[in-house]
Amino acid sequence: MDREWNDSQPIYRQLRDRVVAMILDGVLKEGDPLPSSAQCGGRVSGESAHGLKGYQELVDEGTGGDAARLGMFINAGARGLLLSGEREKFLGEEWPRVYATIQRLGLKAEELLDGAKSKSAEAKGTAAKTEKWIPSSQILRRRSV
């Protein structure tokens, strides 16, 4: 991924968000192993405290199993659950602020759609942040031994 790390939130949260984005973007598919730190931007090791905490959040949400011992894999249905959560979060938290800004600026639907068309190529691959907690058993599974 080409997203920059930032100081606005903890690294473990950014790692978690990047993995969620990779699932939503279709980079990671059901049954795939979770990515290494290099695949997520290389700043944090999956074995470091930050990496483990980021992956533990995914486990707690239902996105993974024991990363240190068995490895974590994406469960069947994980993308749909995450997508549903992201939509719910957007409509409940972000959309009201966006809508208020649209109203305040007096923007019309045509202006928004024209602006979106010119930015659509840029936006591909960029995923929204999520803090929606989903049970771990629904997102990731442990590898069979």
C-alpha atoms as a printed R data frame, in Angstrom:
    type eleno elety resid chain resno       x       y       z
1   ATOM     1    CA   MET     A     1   0.000   0.000   0.000
2   ATOM     2    CA   ASP     A     2   1.177   3.497  -0.644
3   ATOM     3    CA   ARG     A     3  -0.498   5.229   2.307
4   ATOM     4    CA   GLU     A     4   1.801   7.194   4.588
5   ATOM     5    CA   TRP     A     5   2.027   6.475   8.297
6   ATOM     6    CA   ASN     A     6   0.976   9.456  10.396
7   ATOM     7    CA   ASP     A     7   0.954  10.647  13.987
8   ATOM     8    CA   SER     A     8  -2.807  11.230  14.161
9   ATOM     9    CA   GLN     A     9  -3.475   7.758  15.568
10  ATOM    10    CA   PRO     A    10  -1.447   4.881  17.030
11  ATOM    11    CA   ILE     A    11   0.581   2.742  14.639
12  ATOM    12    CA   TYR     A    12  -1.247  -0.442  15.664
13  ATOM    13    CA   ARG     A    13  -4.557   1.211  14.697
14  ATOM    14    CA   GLN     A    14  -3.123   2.286  11.336
15  ATOM    15    CA   LEU     A    15  -1.879  -1.273  10.712
16  ATOM    16    CA   ARG     A    16  -5.322  -2.637  11.527
17  ATOM    17    CA   ASP     A    17  -6.994  -0.077   9.257
18  ATOM    18    CA   ARG     A    18  -4.643  -0.932   6.399
19  ATOM    19    CA   VAL     A    19  -5.478  -4.624   6.631
20  ATOM    20    CA   VAL     A    20  -9.203  -3.786   6.669
21  ATOM    21    CA   ALA     A    21  -8.681  -1.556   3.615
22  ATOM    22    CA   MET     A    22  -6.845  -4.371   1.824
23  ATOM    23    CA   ILE     A    23  -9.775  -6.711   2.492
24  ATOM    24    CA   LEU     A    24 -12.348  -4.150   1.321
25  ATOM    25    CA   ASP     A    25 -10.308  -3.309  -1.789
26  ATOM    26    CA   GLY     A    26 -10.056  -6.999  -2.704
27  ATOM    27    CA   VAL     A    27  -6.281  -7.112  -2.299
28  ATOM    28    CA   LEU     A    28  -6.790  -9.730   0.422
29  ATOM    29    CA   LYS     A    29  -9.425 -12.378  -0.205
30  ATOM    30    CA   GLU     A    30 -11.159 -15.010   1.883
31  ATOM    31    CA   GLY     A    31  -8.672 -17.706   2.854
32  ATOM    32    CA   ASP     A    32  -5.614 -15.476   2.295
33  ATOM    33    CA   PRO     A    33  -3.072 -15.084   5.107
34  ATOM    34    CA   LEU     A    34  -2.778 -11.671   6.734
35  ATOM    35    CA   PRO     A    35   0.004  -9.596   5.153
36  ATOM    36    CA   SER     A    36   3.489  -9.025   6.491
37  ATOM    37    CA   SER     A    37   4.496  -5.589   7.734
38  ATOM    38    CA   ALA     A    38   6.298  -4.970   4.421
39  ATOM    39    CA   GLN     A    39   3.017  -5.452   2.556
40  ATOM    40    CA   CYS     A    40   1.386  -2.899   4.885
41  ATOM    41    CA   GLY     A    41   4.015  -0.218   4.493
42  ATOM    42    CA   GLY     A    42   7.049  -1.669   6.226
43  ATOM    43    CA   ARG     A    43   7.159   0.602   9.268
44  ATOM    44    CA   VAL     A    44   6.049  -1.964  11.812
45  ATOM    45    CA   SER     A    45   6.910  -5.616  12.228
46  ATOM    46    CA   GLY     A    46   4.081  -8.064  12.692
47  ATOM    47    CA   GLU     A    47   6.066  -9.515  15.599
48  ATOM    48    CA   SER     A    48   6.615  -6.152  17.284
49  ATOM    49    CA   ALA     A    49   4.342  -4.985  20.087
50  ATOM    50    CA   HIS     A    50   2.604  -2.584  17.674
51  ATOM    51    CA   GLY     A    51   2.159  -5.259  15.014
52  ATOM    52    CA   LEU     A    52   0.796  -7.795  17.460
53  ATOM    53    CA   LYS     A    53  -1.554  -5.243  18.987
54  ATOM    54    CA   GLY     A    54  -2.837  -4.258  15.537
55  ATOM    55    CA   TYR     A    55  -3.418  -7.875  14.610
56  ATOM    56    CA   GLN     A    56  -4.940  -8.582  18.039
57  ATOM    57    CA   GLU     A    57  -7.545  -5.895  17.301
58  ATOM    58    CA   LEU     A    58  -8.394  -7.779  14.118
59  ATOM    59    CA   VAL     A    59  -8.736 -10.982  16.124
60  ATOM    60    CA   ASP     A    60 -10.949  -9.233  18.673
61  ATOM    61    CA   GLU     A    61 -13.136  -7.939  15.834
62  ATOM    62    CA   GLY     A    62 -13.331 -11.291  14.141
63  ATOM    63    CA   THR     A    63 -10.665 -10.810  11.505
64  ATOM    64    CA   GLY     A    64  -7.949 -13.199  12.721
65  ATOM    65    CA   GLY     A    65  -6.536 -16.046  14.778
66  ATOM    66    CA   ASP     A    66  -3.197 -16.591  16.550
67  ATOM    67    CA   ALA     A    67  -0.707 -14.603  14.440
68  ATOM    68    CA   ALA     A    68   2.395 -15.624  16.352
69  ATOM    69    CA   ARG     A    69   1.831 -19.408  16.331
70  ATOM    70    CA   LEU     A    70  -0.468 -20.508  13.571
71  ATOM    71    CA   GLY     A    71  -0.862 -17.499  11.359
72  ATOM    72    CA   MET     A    72  -4.073 -15.667  10.615
73  ATOM    73    CA   PHE     A    73  -6.251 -16.142   7.604
74  ATOM    74    CA   ILE     A    74  -9.276 -14.223   6.387
75  ATOM    75    CA   ASN     A    75 -12.573 -15.961   7.069
76  ATOM    76    CA   ALA     A    76 -15.309 -16.547   4.538
77  ATOM    77    CA   GLY     A    77 -17.719 -13.617   4.617
78  ATOM    78    CA   ALA     A    78 -15.168 -11.233   6.164
79  ATOM    79    CA   ARG     A    79 -15.351  -8.678   3.335
80  ATOM    80    CA   GLY     A    80 -19.143  -8.496   3.489
81  ATOM    81    CA   LEU     A    81 -19.105  -7.986   7.252
82  ATOM    82    CA   LEU     A    82 -16.444  -5.298   7.043
83  ATOM    83    CA   LEU     A    83 -18.211  -3.589   4.138
84  ATOM    84    CA   SER     A    84 -21.472  -3.541   6.071
85  ATOM    85    CA   GLY     A    85 -19.703  -2.061   9.092
86  ATOM    86    CA   GLU     A    86 -17.925   0.567   6.996
87  ATOM    87    CA   ARG     A    87 -21.174   1.614   5.333
88  ATOM    88    CA   GLU     A    88 -22.924   1.847   8.687
89  ATOM    89    CA   LYS     A    89 -20.059   3.911  10.128
90  ATOM    90    CA   PHE     A    90 -19.979   6.220   7.107
91  ATOM    91    CA   LEU     A    91 -23.731   6.832   7.091
92  ATOM    92    CA   GLY     A    92 -23.903   7.272  10.860
93  ATOM    93    CA   GLU     A    93 -20.740   9.261  11.540
94  ATOM    94    CA   GLU     A    94 -19.211  10.761   8.420
95  ATOM    95    CA   TRP     A    95 -22.185  11.407   6.113
96  ATOM    96    CA   PRO     A    96 -23.945  13.842   8.476
97  ATOM    97    CA   ARG     A    97 -20.796  16.030   8.533
98  ATOM    98    CA   VAL     A    98 -20.348  15.726   4.751
99  ATOM    99    CA   TYR     A    99 -24.016  16.533   4.147
100 ATOM   100    CA   ALA     A   100 -23.837  19.571   6.445
101 ATOM   101    CA   THR     A   101 -20.796  20.834   4.509
102 ATOM   102    CA   ILE     A   102 -22.590  20.312   1.180
103 ATOM   103    CA   GLN     A   103 -25.549  22.294   2.476
104 ATOM   104    CA   ARG     A   104 -23.347  25.037   3.919
105 ATOM   105    CA   LEU     A   105 -21.473  25.421   0.606
106 ATOM   106    CA   GLY     A   106 -24.630  25.243  -1.491
107 ATOM   107    CA   LEU     A   107 -23.239  22.480  -3.690
108 ATOM   108    CA   LYS     A   108 -25.500  20.765  -6.203
109 ATOM   109    CA   ALA     A   109 -25.570  17.034  -6.991
110 ATOM   110    CA   GLU     A   110 -24.162  17.659 -10.482
111 ATOM   111    CA   GLU     A   111 -21.165  19.505  -9.037
112 ATOM   112    CA   LEU     A   112 -20.485  16.681  -6.625
113 ATOM   113    CA   LEU     A   113 -20.728  14.012  -9.318
114 ATOM   114    CA   ASP     A   114 -18.512  15.975 -11.722
115 ATOM   115    CA   GLY     A   115 -15.930  16.416  -8.967
116 ATOM   116    CA   ALA     A   116 -16.151  12.732  -8.084
117 ATOM   117    CA   LYS     A   117 -15.541  11.668 -11.698
118 ATOM   118    CA   SER     A   118 -12.309  13.635 -11.886
119 ATOM   119    CA   LYS     A   119 -11.100  12.181  -8.591
120 ATOM   120    CA   SER     A   120 -12.265   8.583  -9.082
121 ATOM   121    CA   ALA     A   121  -8.976   7.349 -10.550
122 ATOM   122    CA   GLU     A   122  -7.086   8.879  -7.609
123 ATOM   123    CA   ALA     A   123  -9.423   7.394  -5.052
124 ATOM   124    CA   LYS     A   124  -9.128   3.785  -6.210
125 ATOM   125    CA   GLY     A   125  -7.244   1.790  -3.626
126 ATOM   126    CA   THR     A   126  -7.913   4.294  -0.871
127 ATOM   127    CA   ALA     A   127 -10.054   2.913   1.901
128 ATOM   128    CA   ALA     A   128 -11.973   4.550   4.702
129 ATOM   129    CA   LYS     A   129 -10.952   4.061   8.305
130 ATOM   130    CA   THR     A   130 -13.113   1.889  10.456
131 ATOM   131    CA   GLU     A   131 -13.627   1.417  14.125
132 ATOM   132    CA   LYS     A   132 -16.626  -0.900  13.834
133 ATOM   133    CA   TRP     A   133 -15.997  -3.974  15.990
134 ATOM   134    CA   ILE     A   134 -16.992  -7.278  14.450
135 ATOM   135    CA   PRO     A   135 -16.704 -10.647  16.248
136 ATOM   136    CA   SER     A   136 -13.420 -12.327  15.380
137 ATOM   137    CA   SER     A   137 -15.011 -15.648  14.504
138 ATOM   138    CA   GLN     A   138 -16.780 -13.995  11.576
139 ATOM   139    CA   ILE     A   139 -13.725 -12.452   9.900
140 ATOM   140    CA   LEU     A   140 -10.635 -14.639  10.396
141 ATOM   141    CA   ARG     A   141 -10.013 -18.265  11.116
142 ATOM   142    CA   ARG     A   142  -7.107 -20.233  12.460
143 ATOM   143    CA   ARG     A   143  -5.135 -22.369  10.092
144 ATOM   144    CA   SER     A   144  -5.843 -26.067  10.555
145 ATOM   145    CA   VAL     A   145  -2.870 -27.984  11.911
